[in-house]
Structure formats: C-alpha cells, structure tokens
C-alpha cells in the first residue's frame, strides 16, 4: 500500500480512492493507540501551522480537529465566525489570502455554504480539509464512521448500513453514502418522502420510506438529526409522529440483528430520532465515534502534511 494520499485536499469523498480510505483508516489505528497513552503527544507536525476556520457553530468537530492538531504538536489556531473579519464584511477569498500570507500549512474549514472549501483551495497555497460545508459534504465524519464500524464489526465490505432521517439536508449522508460504496458496503437511505433529496438515485444508495421494513437487514442503523435550522417549515406533521415512524427505540433495536449497532454523528435529539434508552445502551456506539474522530483527524492531517518518515506513531 502507498504511504501517501493521492490528493492534496480532503474536500469531498470524491477526492479519496478506496486505497486512500484504507490508508487513512490504517494510520488512524496507530494514532488511536497514542490516544490511549498517558502522554498523548507526538512531535510529528512540530513547526507546522493549522488554522481551524469555523464559520458555523460547532463544538465536537472543532474540538476534535483542535485536539488532533495539538496531539501532533502542530500550532493550532482557532478562528470562529465572531472572531473573524467575515462579520466585518470581508469576503472568503480575502480571508483566505490573509491567512495564506501568514504562511499556514493546513486549513480546516466549516462553512454554511456548499463549495466554500473549494474556493479556499483555489486561492490558497495550503492543504484544505472540509469540516462540513452547508448541505454538501463532511468527509472526515464519514471516515471516522467507517473507522468506528470497522473497529466494532471487524470489516466494512458487505455491511448493510441504513442511514435514517433528514437525508436531504445532511452533509453527513452526502459523504457517508459514497464512502460506504467505495469500501464495498451497502447503504440504504431511509426517510419520509419529504426528507429525501429530489433525486435520491443520484446519491447511489437504495431508498426506503419504511424503517420497519428494512430493520432486520441492517448491520448498522445510522440515525441523523433533523436539521430544523435548514428546513423551510416543518417537513412532517409533528415531531411525535416522526419519532413514532422513524425514531430508534428499544422495540426497533430488538427487531434488529443481535449484532447490529446504532450510530449518530451528534448532536443527538433524544426522544426524536433516538430514544434515551437506546442512546445510553451498549448497542449505541456514539461515543466510540467521537473517540475515533480524534485519531482519524490526526491521520488526515498527518497524511496531507507528509508527516515524517519512520511510521505514524513511532
Ligand atoms: C453534524 C454536522 O454538523 O454536520 N454534526 C457533526 O459534525 N458531528 C451533523 C448535525 O449537525 O446534525
């Protein structure tokens, strides 16, 4: 296997080949071990500067990138919407050129508009990681999800993964569906018709409008948050009805294979897409996903910046 990625940026799952994905997952495995040590720090990216430009609210993703950069000894600087000149009307292009002039090596960007990471990649001479752009993609989330599935279920090829809920507004689904296809898994998107994209076939997943119909086939039920902030009006009659038809609860968990697991990218709306009993059960691996996030982001940063020879976590 090659020891470097075929891409300069991680903006979309389209940037990564199946080999790239395998390399990120393998590298993350050695970083996961570092994260279990008492001293969780490697000198690998000493002297490199990483800017986390988060122009949309985020706690877990921003924190995860920041911890990942610090564990590799990079100088990590956080910029949030209120702290950046965008609130003073500066264009994204000008922000990019300003940051470029400060000679940063890697920029992680979260933005409310799809395509913002591409704009940065075009006008900056640095590596770019997409930390979530509008309703488009969130590739490191998909990578950490693959990592978690592989750790928990032993393999990825042949897994049937139901992605349930707000598909049409979800950048998580936008990256997870192609990611699953690249590793030979079978994604099924499951939602009421009002939460499916206009052309669900474009995503390349099977489609179902009944969670109960497909439940027994699933190895993983991946529950999405209803993105009320992106929806125009209420996309279903009531939250109660949504929870009744599409929420993961103890009865539905019992109808799944005994080995099947429940995942969620967070933040969870308990009582809506997932009941508290399921969220707190040992079949829900949400915290394993958060844990994997740090290792996978360390791997992504290390591989993009070329690291140093001698193995990732030596
Ligand atoms: C997701 C996001 O912001 O896209 N969360 C995350 O990154 N962990 C999903 C969500 O907000 O529902």
py3Dmol code that shows the C-alpha trace and the ligand (Angstrom):
import py3Dmol

protein = """\
ATOM      1  CA  UNK A   1       0.000   0.000   0.000  1.00  0.00           C
ATOM      2  CA  UNK A   2       1.215   3.524  -0.833  1.00  0.00           C
ATOM      3  CA  UNK A   3       2.177   5.681   2.160  1.00  0.00           C
ATOM      4  CA  UNK A   4       0.741   8.930   0.850  1.00  0.00           C
ATOM      5  CA  UNK A   5      -2.658  10.138  -0.293  1.00  0.00           C
ATOM      6  CA  UNK A   6      -3.465  10.683  -3.951  1.00  0.00           C
ATOM      7  CA  UNK A   7      -4.945  14.108  -3.100  1.00  0.00           C
ATOM      8  CA  UNK A   8      -3.743  17.466  -1.698  1.00  0.00           C
ATOM      9  CA  UNK A   9      -7.093  18.235  -0.081  1.00  0.00           C
ATOM     10  CA  UNK A  10      -9.933  16.352   1.614  1.00  0.00           C
ATOM     11  CA  UNK A  11     -12.965  18.293   0.449  1.00  0.00           C
ATOM     12  CA  UNK A  12     -15.259  15.586  -0.862  1.00  0.00           C
ATOM     13  CA  UNK A  13     -15.275  11.792  -0.729  1.00  0.00           C
ATOM     14  CA  UNK A  14     -14.646  12.033  -4.471  1.00  0.00           C
ATOM     15  CA  UNK A  15     -11.099  13.180  -3.602  1.00  0.00           C
ATOM     16  CA  UNK A  16     -10.296   9.836  -1.986  1.00  0.00           C
ATOM     17  CA  UNK A  17      -9.756   6.488  -3.669  1.00  0.00           C
ATOM     18  CA  UNK A  18     -10.533   3.204  -1.912  1.00  0.00           C
ATOM     19  CA  UNK A  19      -6.759   2.941  -1.291  1.00  0.00           C
ATOM     20  CA  UNK A  20      -6.671   6.410   0.284  1.00  0.00           C
ATOM     21  CA  UNK A  21      -9.532   5.429   2.593  1.00  0.00           C
ATOM     22  CA  UNK A  22      -7.718   2.243   3.642  1.00  0.00           C
ATOM     23  CA  UNK A  23      -4.555   4.282   4.305  1.00  0.00           C
ATOM     24  CA  UNK A  24      -6.411   6.822   6.483  1.00  0.00           C
ATOM     25  CA  UNK A  25      -8.080   4.026   8.477  1.00  0.00           C
ATOM     26  CA  UNK A  26      -4.806   2.120   8.992  1.00  0.00           C
ATOM     27  CA  UNK A  27      -2.946   5.269  10.025  1.00  0.00           C
ATOM     28  CA  UNK A  28      -5.759   6.206  12.410  1.00  0.00           C
ATOM     29  CA  UNK A  29      -5.390   2.844  14.098  1.00  0.00           C
ATOM     30  CA  UNK A  30      -1.855   3.668  15.213  1.00  0.00           C
ATOM     31  CA  UNK A  31      -2.951   7.130  16.382  1.00  0.00           C
ATOM     32  CA  UNK A  32      -5.795   5.588  18.378  1.00  0.00           C
ATOM     33  CA  UNK A  33      -3.163   3.751  20.354  1.00  0.00           C
ATOM     34  CA  UNK A  34      -1.346   7.052  21.046  1.00  0.00           C
ATOM     35  CA  UNK A  35      -4.623   8.491  22.341  1.00  0.00           C
ATOM     36  CA  UNK A  36      -4.729   5.734  24.954  1.00  0.00           C
ATOM     37  CA  UNK A  37      -1.276   6.582  26.333  1.00  0.00           C
ATOM     38  CA  UNK A  38      -0.759   8.762  29.386  1.00  0.00           C
ATOM     39  CA  UNK A  39       1.297  11.247  27.345  1.00  0.00           C
ATOM     40  CA  UNK A  40      -0.823  11.720  24.237  1.00  0.00           C
ATOM     41  CA  UNK A  41       1.552  13.728  22.131  1.00  0.00           C
ATOM     42  CA  UNK A  42       3.815  13.116  19.154  1.00  0.00           C
ATOM     43  CA  UNK A  43       6.345  15.536  17.631  1.00  0.00           C
ATOM     44  CA  UNK A  44       5.222  14.667  14.079  1.00  0.00           C
ATOM     45  CA  UNK A  45       3.844  18.051  12.954  1.00  0.00           C
ATOM     46  CA  UNK A  46       6.082  20.279  15.079  1.00  0.00           C
ATOM     47  CA  UNK A  47       6.520  23.658  13.416  1.00  0.00           C
ATOM     48  CA  UNK A  48       3.501  23.275  11.130  1.00  0.00           C
ATOM     49  CA  UNK A  49       0.601  25.720  11.441  1.00  0.00           C
ATOM     50  CA  UNK A  50      -3.005  24.575  11.229  1.00  0.00           C
ATOM     51  CA  UNK A  51      -5.915  27.017  11.190  1.00  0.00           C
ATOM     52  CA  UNK A  52      -9.395  25.869  12.145  1.00  0.00           C
ATOM     53  CA  UNK A  53     -11.689  28.310  10.379  1.00  0.00           C
ATOM     54  CA  UNK A  54     -15.141  27.524  11.753  1.00  0.00           C
ATOM     55  CA  UNK A  55     -17.682  29.947  10.358  1.00  0.00           C
ATOM     56  CA  UNK A  56     -20.697  27.910  11.556  1.00  0.00           C
ATOM     57  CA  UNK A  57     -21.492  26.714  15.098  1.00  0.00           C
ATOM     58  CA  UNK A  58     -19.652  23.536  16.092  1.00  0.00           C
ATOM     59  CA  UNK A  59     -18.301  22.115  19.281  1.00  0.00           C
ATOM     60  CA  UNK A  60     -17.419  18.490  18.748  1.00  0.00           C
ATOM     61  CA  UNK A  61     -15.932  18.777  15.267  1.00  0.00           C
ATOM     62  CA  UNK A  62     -13.886  21.900  16.019  1.00  0.00           C
ATOM     63  CA  UNK A  63     -12.653  20.491  19.337  1.00  0.00           C
ATOM     64  CA  UNK A  64     -11.784  17.196  17.675  1.00  0.00           C
ATOM     65  CA  UNK A  65      -9.684  18.909  14.982  1.00  0.00           C
ATOM     66  CA  UNK A  66      -8.014  21.102  17.592  1.00  0.00           C
ATOM     67  CA  UNK A  67      -7.109  18.162  19.831  1.00  0.00           C
ATOM     68  CA  UNK A  68      -5.871  16.210  16.790  1.00  0.00           C
ATOM     69  CA  UNK A  69      -3.573  19.065  15.710  1.00  0.00           C
ATOM     70  CA  UNK A  70      -2.236  19.548  19.243  1.00  0.00           C
ATOM     71  CA  UNK A  71      -1.548  15.839  19.751  1.00  0.00           C
ATOM     72  CA  UNK A  72       0.659  16.003  16.658  1.00  0.00           C
ATOM     73  CA  UNK A  73       2.443  19.098  18.062  1.00  0.00           C
ATOM     74  CA  UNK A  74       1.224  21.443  15.324  1.00  0.00           C
ATOM     75  CA  UNK A  75       0.494  25.059  16.173  1.00  0.00           C
ATOM     76  CA  UNK A  76      -3.298  25.147  16.009  1.00  0.00           C
ATOM     77  CA  UNK A  77      -5.163  28.425  15.768  1.00  0.00           C
ATOM     78  CA  UNK A  78      -8.946  28.601  16.009  1.00  0.00           C
ATOM     79  CA  UNK A  79     -10.963  31.193  14.170  1.00  0.00           C
ATOM     80  CA  UNK A  80     -14.708  31.336  14.669  1.00  0.00           C
ATOM     81  CA  UNK A  81     -17.288  33.457  12.871  1.00  0.00           C
ATOM     82  CA  UNK A  82     -17.432  36.127  15.543  1.00  0.00           C
ATOM     83  CA  UNK A  83     -13.634  36.343  15.746  1.00  0.00           C
ATOM     84  CA  UNK A  84     -13.072  36.558  12.008  1.00  0.00           C
ATOM     85  CA  UNK A  85     -13.306  39.607   9.764  1.00  0.00           C
ATOM     86  CA  UNK A  86     -16.157  37.966   7.822  1.00  0.00           C
ATOM     87  CA  UNK A  87     -18.508  39.668  10.289  1.00  0.00           C
ATOM     88  CA  UNK A  88     -16.990  42.937   9.080  1.00  0.00           C
ATOM     89  CA  UNK A  89     -17.890  42.023   5.507  1.00  0.00           C
ATOM     90  CA  UNK A  90     -14.609  40.503   4.361  1.00  0.00           C
ATOM     91  CA  UNK A  91     -15.068  38.031   1.503  1.00  0.00           C
ATOM     92  CA  UNK A  92     -13.998  34.415   1.869  1.00  0.00           C
ATOM     93  CA  UNK A  93     -11.385  34.989  -0.827  1.00  0.00           C
ATOM     94  CA  UNK A  94      -9.853  37.894   1.132  1.00  0.00           C
ATOM     95  CA  UNK A  95      -9.898  35.885   4.371  1.00  0.00           C
ATOM     96  CA  UNK A  96      -8.123  33.075   2.502  1.00  0.00           C
ATOM     97  CA  UNK A  97      -5.443  35.368   1.114  1.00  0.00           C
ATOM     98  CA  UNK A  98      -4.883  36.951   4.515  1.00  0.00           C
ATOM     99  CA  UNK A  99      -4.424  33.533   6.121  1.00  0.00           C
ATOM    100  CA  UNK A 100      -2.184  32.462   3.242  1.00  0.00           C
ATOM    101  CA  UNK A 101       0.033  35.467   3.821  1.00  0.00           C
ATOM    102  CA  UNK A 102       0.577  34.200   7.376  1.00  0.00           C
ATOM    103  CA  UNK A 103       2.017  31.006   5.873  1.00  0.00           C
ATOM    104  CA  UNK A 104      -0.289  28.404   7.346  1.00  0.00           C
ATOM    105  CA  UNK A 105       0.172  24.811   6.200  1.00  0.00           C
ATOM    106  CA  UNK A 106      -3.335  23.418   6.531  1.00  0.00           C
ATOM    107  CA  UNK A 107      -6.731  24.964   6.915  1.00  0.00           C
ATOM    108  CA  UNK A 108      -9.805  23.171   8.212  1.00  0.00           C
ATOM    109  CA  UNK A 109     -12.957  24.972   7.194  1.00  0.00           C
ATOM    110  CA  UNK A 110     -16.584  24.717   8.228  1.00  0.00           C
ATOM    111  CA  UNK A 111     -18.924  26.986   6.322  1.00  0.00           C
ATOM    112  CA  UNK A 112     -22.657  27.356   5.827  1.00  0.00           C
ATOM    113  CA  UNK A 113     -22.261  27.412   2.043  1.00  0.00           C
ATOM    114  CA  UNK A 114     -21.542  24.322  -0.035  1.00  0.00           C
ATOM    115  CA  UNK A 115     -18.410  24.890  -2.094  1.00  0.00           C
ATOM    116  CA  UNK A 116     -16.596  27.214   0.351  1.00  0.00           C
ATOM    117  CA  UNK A 117     -13.698  24.732   0.893  1.00  0.00           C
ATOM    118  CA  UNK A 118     -13.134  24.580  -2.902  1.00  0.00           C
ATOM    119  CA  UNK A 119     -12.910  28.373  -3.027  1.00  0.00           C
ATOM    120  CA  UNK A 120     -10.230  28.268  -0.318  1.00  0.00           C
ATOM    121  CA  UNK A 121      -8.322  25.505  -2.080  1.00  0.00           C
ATOM    122  CA  UNK A 122      -8.331  27.530  -5.309  1.00  0.00           C
ATOM    123  CA  UNK A 123      -6.995  30.739  -3.848  1.00  0.00           C
ATOM    124  CA  UNK A 124      -4.640  29.440  -1.154  1.00  0.00           C
ATOM    125  CA  UNK A 125      -1.394  27.587  -1.355  1.00  0.00           C
ATOM    126  CA  UNK A 126      -2.274  25.289   1.588  1.00  0.00           C
ATOM    127  CA  UNK A 127      -3.962  21.976   2.149  1.00  0.00           C
ATOM    128  CA  UNK A 128      -7.684  22.166   2.864  1.00  0.00           C
ATOM    129  CA  UNK A 129      -9.878  19.819   4.899  1.00  0.00           C
ATOM    130  CA  UNK A 130     -13.626  20.291   4.670  1.00  0.00           C
ATOM    131  CA  UNK A 131     -15.074  20.277   8.200  1.00  0.00           C
ATOM    132  CA  UNK A 132     -18.634  20.468   6.817  1.00  0.00           C
ATOM    133  CA  UNK A 133     -19.923  22.761   4.049  1.00  0.00           C
ATOM    134  CA  UNK A 134     -23.620  23.569   4.010  1.00  0.00           C
ATOM    135  CA  UNK A 135     -25.706  20.622   2.908  1.00  0.00           C
ATOM    136  CA  UNK A 136     -22.882  19.217   0.792  1.00  0.00           C
ATOM    137  CA  UNK A 137     -20.218  17.049   2.469  1.00  0.00           C
ATOM    138  CA  UNK A 138     -18.451  16.283   5.741  1.00  0.00           C
ATOM    139  CA  UNK A 139     -15.768  13.794   4.678  1.00  0.00           C
ATOM    140  CA  UNK A 140     -13.874  13.361   7.966  1.00  0.00           C
ATOM    141  CA  UNK A 141     -17.176  12.447   9.634  1.00  0.00           C
ATOM    142  CA  UNK A 142     -17.640   9.669   7.047  1.00  0.00           C
ATOM    143  CA  UNK A 143     -14.046   8.496   7.603  1.00  0.00           C
ATOM    144  CA  UNK A 144     -14.471   8.329  11.377  1.00  0.00           C
ATOM    145  CA  UNK A 145     -17.764   6.497  10.876  1.00  0.00           C
ATOM    146  CA  UNK A 146     -16.050   3.907   8.673  1.00  0.00           C
ATOM    147  CA  UNK A 147     -13.277   3.572  11.246  1.00  0.00           C
ATOM    148  CA  UNK A 148     -15.819   3.009  14.044  1.00  0.00           C
ATOM    149  CA  UNK A 149     -17.793   0.440  12.025  1.00  0.00           C
ATOM    150  CA  UNK A 150     -14.608  -1.436  11.168  1.00  0.00           C
ATOM    151  CA  UNK A 151     -13.431  -1.467  14.793  1.00  0.00           C
ATOM    152  CA  UNK A 152     -16.822  -2.596  16.099  1.00  0.00           C
ATOM    153  CA  UNK A 153     -17.878  -5.062  13.406  1.00  0.00           C
ATOM    154  CA  UNK A 154     -14.485  -6.251  12.154  1.00  0.00           C
ATOM    155  CA  UNK A 155     -14.958  -5.405   8.470  1.00  0.00           C
ATOM    156  CA  UNK A 156     -16.667  -2.975   6.109  1.00  0.00           C
ATOM    157  CA  UNK A 157     -17.213  -4.919   2.918  1.00  0.00           C
ATOM    158  CA  UNK A 158     -20.734  -6.293   2.663  1.00  0.00           C
ATOM    159  CA  UNK A 159     -22.170  -4.337   5.622  1.00  0.00           C
ATOM    160  CA  UNK A 160     -25.717  -3.056   5.174  1.00  0.00           C
ATOM    161  CA  UNK A 161     -25.991   0.430   6.661  1.00  0.00           C
ATOM    162  CA  UNK A 162     -29.331   2.203   6.975  1.00  0.00           C
ATOM    163  CA  UNK A 163     -28.962   5.999   7.088  1.00  0.00           C
ATOM    164  CA  UNK A 164     -32.158   7.243   8.654  1.00  0.00           C
ATOM    165  CA  UNK A 165     -33.806  10.657   8.701  1.00  0.00           C
ATOM    166  CA  UNK A 166     -33.025  14.055   7.279  1.00  0.00           C
ATOM    167  CA  UNK A 167     -31.159  12.917   4.164  1.00  0.00           C
ATOM    168  CA  UNK A 168     -31.957  15.996   2.087  1.00  0.00           C
ATOM    169  CA  UNK A 169     -30.259  18.478   4.445  1.00  0.00           C
ATOM    170  CA  UNK A 170     -27.464  16.184   5.612  1.00  0.00           C
ATOM    171  CA  UNK A 171     -23.824  16.700   4.640  1.00  0.00           C
ATOM    172  CA  UNK A 172     -23.100  13.651   6.812  1.00  0.00           C
ATOM    173  CA  UNK A 173     -25.200  11.492   4.455  1.00  0.00           C
ATOM    174  CA  UNK A 174     -23.637  13.342   1.498  1.00  0.00           C
ATOM    175  CA  UNK A 175     -20.230  11.910   2.445  1.00  0.00           C
ATOM    176  CA  UNK A 176     -21.258   8.653   4.117  1.00  0.00           C
ATOM    177  CA  UNK A 177     -23.154   7.212   1.139  1.00  0.00           C
ATOM    178  CA  UNK A 178     -20.203   7.481  -1.318  1.00  0.00           C
ATOM    179  CA  UNK A 179     -17.772   6.408   1.426  1.00  0.00           C
ATOM    180  CA  UNK A 180     -19.739   3.206   2.076  1.00  0.00           C
ATOM    181  CA  UNK A 181     -19.948   2.478  -1.640  1.00  0.00           C
ATOM    182  CA  UNK A 182     -16.188   2.890  -2.031  1.00  0.00           C
ATOM    183  CA  UNK A 183     -15.472   0.281   0.643  1.00  0.00           C
ATOM    184  CA  UNK A 184     -17.975  -2.222  -0.754  1.00  0.00           C
ATOM    185  CA  UNK A 185     -20.727  -1.717   1.835  1.00  0.00           C
ATOM    186  CA  UNK A 186     -24.427  -1.334   1.006  1.00  0.00           C
ATOM    187  CA  UNK A 187     -26.016   2.000   2.012  1.00  0.00           C
ATOM    188  CA  UNK A 188     -29.806   2.304   2.254  1.00  0.00           C
ATOM    189  CA  UNK A 189     -31.289   5.747   2.820  1.00  0.00           C
ATOM    190  CA  UNK A 190     -34.462   5.655   4.886  1.00  0.00           C
ATOM    191  CA  UNK A 191     -36.697   8.699   5.293  1.00  0.00           C
ATOM    192  CA  UNK A 192     -40.183  10.085   4.766  1.00  0.00           C
ATOM    193  CA  UNK A 193     -40.516  11.335   1.162  1.00  0.00           C
ATOM    194  CA  UNK A 194     -40.337  14.963   2.376  1.00  0.00           C
ATOM    195  CA  UNK A 195     -36.821  14.382   3.757  1.00  0.00           C
ATOM    196  CA  UNK A 196     -35.413  12.627   0.707  1.00  0.00           C
ATOM    197  CA  UNK A 197     -33.419  14.644  -1.835  1.00  0.00           C
ATOM    198  CA  UNK A 198     -35.214  15.495  -5.098  1.00  0.00           C
ATOM    199  CA  UNK A 199     -33.121  12.874  -6.938  1.00  0.00           C
ATOM    200  CA  UNK A 200     -32.253  10.188  -4.357  1.00  0.00           C
ATOM    201  CA  UNK A 201     -30.924   7.979  -7.177  1.00  0.00           C
ATOM    202  CA  UNK A 202     -28.039  10.458  -7.674  1.00  0.00           C
ATOM    203  CA  UNK A 203     -26.700   9.513  -4.231  1.00  0.00           C
ATOM    204  CA  UNK A 204     -26.319   5.927  -5.408  1.00  0.00           C
ATOM    205  CA  UNK A 205     -27.989   4.299  -2.408  1.00  0.00           C
ATOM    206  CA  UNK A 206     -31.064   2.130  -2.178  1.00  0.00           C
ATOM    207  CA  UNK A 207     -34.075   4.050  -0.877  1.00  0.00           C
ATOM    208  CA  UNK A 208     -36.786   3.063   1.589  1.00  0.00           C
ATOM    209  CA  UNK A 209     -39.579   5.073   3.155  1.00  0.00           C
ATOM    210  CA  UNK A 210     -40.204   2.465   5.876  1.00  0.00           C
ATOM    211  CA  UNK A 211     -37.673   1.911   8.645  1.00  0.00           C
ATOM    212  CA  UNK A 212     -39.562  -1.122   9.963  1.00  0.00           C
ATOM    213  CA  UNK A 213     -39.407  -2.865   6.561  1.00  0.00           C
ATOM    214  CA  UNK A 214     -35.602  -2.789   6.355  1.00  0.00           C
ATOM    215  CA  UNK A 215     -34.707  -3.001  10.060  1.00  0.00           C
ATOM    216  CA  UNK A 216     -33.957  -6.776  10.089  1.00  0.00           C
ATOM    217  CA  UNK A 217     -31.456  -6.391   7.224  1.00  0.00           C
ATOM    218  CA  UNK A 218     -29.322  -3.710   8.845  1.00  0.00           C
ATOM    219  CA  UNK A 219     -25.879  -4.175  10.406  1.00  0.00           C
ATOM    220  CA  UNK A 220     -25.874  -0.501  11.377  1.00  0.00           C
ATOM    221  CA  UNK A 221     -28.731   1.967  11.869  1.00  0.00           C
ATOM    222  CA  UNK A 222     -27.178   5.412  11.399  1.00  0.00           C
ATOM    223  CA  UNK A 223     -29.588   7.994  12.823  1.00  0.00           C
ATOM    224  CA  UNK A 224     -29.454  11.609  11.604  1.00  0.00           C
ATOM    225  CA  UNK A 225     -30.550  14.737  13.417  1.00  0.00           C
ATOM    226  CA  UNK A 226     -33.483  16.621  11.898  1.00  0.00           C
ATOM    227  CA  UNK A 227     -31.830  19.843  10.715  1.00  0.00           C
ATOM    228  CA  UNK A 228     -34.627  22.232  11.699  1.00  0.00           C
ATOM    229  CA  UNK A 229     -32.279  25.170  11.094  1.00  0.00           C
ATOM    230  CA  UNK A 230     -32.036  24.217   7.424  1.00  0.00           C
ATOM    231  CA  UNK A 231     -35.637  23.110   6.827  1.00  0.00           C
ATOM    232  CA  UNK A 232     -38.160  25.563   5.464  1.00  0.00           C
ATOM    233  CA  UNK A 233     -41.196  24.829   7.596  1.00  0.00           C
ATOM    234  CA  UNK A 234     -41.983  21.545   9.276  1.00  0.00           C
ATOM    235  CA  UNK A 235     -41.117  18.609   6.979  1.00  0.00           C
ATOM    236  CA  UNK A 236     -43.554  16.222   8.758  1.00  0.00           C
ATOM    237  CA  UNK A 237     -46.873  16.587  10.643  1.00  0.00           C
ATOM    238  CA  UNK A 238     -45.342  16.501  14.141  1.00  0.00           C
ATOM    239  CA  UNK A 239     -42.131  15.578  15.937  1.00  0.00           C
ATOM    240  CA  UNK A 240     -44.111  12.897  17.761  1.00  0.00           C
ATOM    241  CA  UNK A 241     -45.197  11.288  14.547  1.00  0.00           C
ATOM    242  CA  UNK A 242     -41.637  11.421  13.187  1.00  0.00           C
ATOM    243  CA  UNK A 243     -40.333   9.714  16.334  1.00  0.00           C
ATOM    244  CA  UNK A 244     -43.050   7.071  16.079  1.00  0.00           C
ATOM    245  CA  UNK A 245     -42.258   6.181  12.466  1.00  0.00           C
ATOM    246  CA  UNK A 246     -38.535   6.896  12.136  1.00  0.00           C
ATOM    247  CA  UNK A 247     -37.110   7.085  15.661  1.00  0.00           C
ATOM    248  CA  UNK A 248     -34.786   4.392  17.013  1.00  0.00           C
ATOM    249  CA  UNK A 249     -36.275   2.952  20.201  1.00  0.00           C
ATOM    250  CA  UNK A 250     -35.978  -0.220  22.274  1.00  0.00           C
ATOM    251  CA  UNK A 251     -38.633  -2.099  20.271  1.00  0.00           C
ATOM    252  CA  UNK A 252     -36.863  -1.338  16.996  1.00  0.00           C
ATOM    253  CA  UNK A 253     -33.495  -2.235  18.477  1.00  0.00           C
ATOM    254  CA  UNK A 254     -34.968  -5.613  19.458  1.00  0.00           C
ATOM    255  CA  UNK A 255     -36.159  -6.114  15.864  1.00  0.00           C
ATOM    256  CA  UNK A 256     -32.603  -5.714  14.535  1.00  0.00           C
ATOM    257  CA  UNK A 257     -29.979  -8.472  14.285  1.00  0.00           C
ATOM    258  CA  UNK A 258     -28.436  -9.128  17.716  1.00  0.00           C
ATOM    259  CA  UNK A 259     -25.072  -7.892  16.378  1.00  0.00           C
ATOM    260  CA  UNK A 260     -26.488  -4.700  14.795  1.00  0.00           C
ATOM    261  CA  UNK A 261     -25.349  -1.345  16.146  1.00  0.00           C
ATOM    262  CA  UNK A 262     -26.741   2.195  16.308  1.00  0.00           C
ATOM    263  CA  UNK A 263     -24.705   5.244  15.311  1.00  0.00           C
ATOM    264  CA  UNK A 264     -25.311   9.008  15.321  1.00  0.00           C
ATOM    265  CA  UNK A 265     -22.975  11.872  14.326  1.00  0.00           C
ATOM    266  CA  UNK A 266     -24.189  14.070  17.184  1.00  0.00           C
ATOM    267  CA  UNK A 267     -25.579  16.304  18.444  1.00  0.00           C
ATOM    268  CA  UNK A 268     -28.443  13.920  19.326  1.00  0.00           C
ATOM    269  CA  UNK A 269     -32.017  14.994  19.831  1.00  0.00           C
ATOM    270  CA  UNK A 270     -33.050  12.446  22.425  1.00  0.00           C
ATOM    271  CA  UNK A 271     -36.695  11.461  22.086  1.00  0.00           C
ATOM    272  CA  UNK A 272     -36.788  12.478  18.409  1.00  0.00           C
ATOM    273  CA  UNK A 273     -34.506  10.372  16.182  1.00  0.00           C
ATOM    274  CA  UNK A 274     -33.188   8.252  19.064  1.00  0.00           C
ATOM    275  CA  UNK A 275     -34.693   7.370  22.445  1.00  0.00           C
ATOM    276  CA  UNK A 276     -32.655   7.925  25.589  1.00  0.00           C
ATOM    277  CA  UNK A 277     -32.757   4.198  26.380  1.00  0.00           C
ATOM    278  CA  UNK A 278     -31.116   3.368  23.033  1.00  0.00           C
ATOM    279  CA  UNK A 279     -28.659   6.276  23.179  1.00  0.00           C
ATOM    280  CA  UNK A 280     -27.413   5.017  26.548  1.00  0.00           C
ATOM    281  CA  UNK A 281     -27.401   1.318  25.628  1.00  0.00           C
ATOM    282  CA  UNK A 282     -24.233  -0.576  24.767  1.00  0.00           C
ATOM    283  CA  UNK A 283     -25.531  -1.115  21.230  1.00  0.00           C
ATOM    284  CA  UNK A 284     -25.157   2.640  20.556  1.00  0.00           C
ATOM    285  CA  UNK A 285     -21.540   3.468  19.725  1.00  0.00           C
ATOM    286  CA  UNK A 286     -21.869   7.251  19.542  1.00  0.00           C
ATOM    287  CA  UNK A 287     -19.006   7.907  21.958  1.00  0.00           C
ATOM    288  CA  UNK A 288     -16.779   5.474  20.056  1.00  0.00           C
ATOM    289  CA  UNK A 289     -17.432   7.687  17.027  1.00  0.00           C
ATOM    290  CA  UNK A 290     -16.322  10.777  18.952  1.00  0.00           C
ATOM    291  CA  UNK A 291     -13.221   8.931  20.161  1.00  0.00           C
ATOM    292  CA  UNK A 292     -12.399   7.790  16.623  1.00  0.00           C
ATOM    293  CA  UNK A 293     -12.785  11.369  15.395  1.00  0.00           C
ATOM    294  CA  UNK A 294      -9.542  12.476  17.016  1.00  0.00           C
ATOM    295  CA  UNK A 295      -7.493   9.554  15.639  1.00  0.00           C
ATOM    296  CA  UNK A 296      -8.964   9.854  12.145  1.00  0.00           C
ATOM    297  CA  UNK A 297      -8.353  13.622  12.017  1.00  0.00           C
ATOM    298  CA  UNK A 298      -4.791  13.082  13.221  1.00  0.00           C
ATOM    299  CA  UNK A 299      -4.370  10.620  10.344  1.00  0.00           C
ATOM    300  CA  UNK A 300      -5.857  13.037   7.803  1.00  0.00           C
ATOM    301  CA  UNK A 301      -3.584  15.896   8.932  1.00  0.00           C
ATOM    302  CA  UNK A 302      -0.509  13.684   9.115  1.00  0.00           C
ATOM    303  CA  UNK A 303      -1.062  12.215   5.645  1.00  0.00           C
ATOM    304  CA  UNK A 304      -1.813  15.565   3.970  1.00  0.00           C
ATOM    305  CA  UNK A 305       1.189  17.270   5.517  1.00  0.00           C
ATOM    306  CA  UNK A 306       3.501  14.447   4.598  1.00  0.00           C
ATOM    307  CA  UNK A 307       4.428  13.691   8.217  1.00  0.00           C
ATOM    308  CA  UNK A 308       7.894  12.327   8.754  1.00  0.00           C
ATOM    309  CA  UNK A 309       9.373   9.012   7.808  1.00  0.00           C
ATOM    310  CA  UNK A 310       9.568   6.262  10.385  1.00  0.00           C
ATOM    311  CA  UNK A 311       5.891   5.433  10.876  1.00  0.00           C
ATOM    312  CA  UNK A 312       2.956   7.463  12.050  1.00  0.00           C
ATOM    313  CA  UNK A 313       3.018   6.722  15.747  1.00  0.00           C
ATOM    314  CA  UNK A 314       6.602   5.587  16.327  1.00  0.00           C
TER     315      UNK A 314
END
"""
ligand_1 = """\
12
LIG
C -23.109 17.128 12.017
C -22.826 18.391 11.260
O -22.611 19.463 11.814
O -22.832 18.278 10.041
N -22.508 17.037 13.263
C -21.178 16.793 13.379
O -20.352 17.261 12.626
N -20.814 15.982 14.366
C -24.494 16.702 11.985
C -25.540 17.556 12.631
O -25.354 18.723 12.935
O -26.638 17.026 12.774
"""
view = py3Dmol.view(width=600, height=400)
view.addModel(protein, "pdb")
view.setStyle({"model": 0}, {"cartoon": {"style": "trace"}})
view.addModel(ligand_1, "xyz")
view.setStyle({"model": 1}, {"stick": {}})
view.zoomTo()
view.show()
